[in-house]
Amino acid sequence: MPGAVVTVEAALFAVTVVAWFLLELRRALHRRTDAATEGDRSSLALLRVTTPLGFLLAVLVALLVPAAAVPAWLADGVALLLLWCGIAIRWWSIRALGDYFTYTVQTSSDQRVVDTGPYRWVRHPAYLGMSLAFLGVACLLANWLSVLVLAPVMLVGVAYRIRVEEAAMTAELGEAYSRFAASRKRLVPGVW
């Protein structure tokens, strides 16, 4: 488009999202080679529905309720901060899990409780990081109501996924996982 100007914030955001996508794709191609037990119970499928649905609703709200707009400079700054923090937490979590990380809920006979890295503070930091990054993307809409609409829709998928994962971990690891779970919150330290 002639005369179009790309802001530094937009360029940073685009590069960050593409890099995140490529990192996730690379990780998704890495498969566990052990005999893992599948216990996903469609939680990945639900995340694949609730996340885009939340974004669709957020976009609609931004279009239909312009009165909830915030200054673009503020939205861009918050968006980048949430995106970068979210990706950093997610990848720190994935690295802490090592080969135990999978995109579907799986357990294996050699599974152990990982309580290092961000797992020192919460049980599911990878989901916390993902949620923060997605909220950062939603902030680009520069509409506070859009973010407010996205959060609970996305949380439905994340909460179900956490419940499924915790059931699988408890079944596989028993008391060790129960002790781990009792000593820290799911997503937000001291809250939930």
Buried (B, 14 or more C-beta within 10 A) or exposed (E): EEEEEEEEBEEBBEEBBEEBEEBBEEEEEEEEEEEBBEBBBBBBEBBEBBBEBBBEBBBEBBEEBEEBBBEEEEBBEBBBEBBBBBBBBBBBBBEBBEEBBBEBBBBBEEBEBBBEBBBEBBBBBBBBBBBBBBBBBBBBBBBBBBBEBBBEBBBBBBBBBBEBBBEBBBEBBEEBBBEBBEEBBBBEEEEE
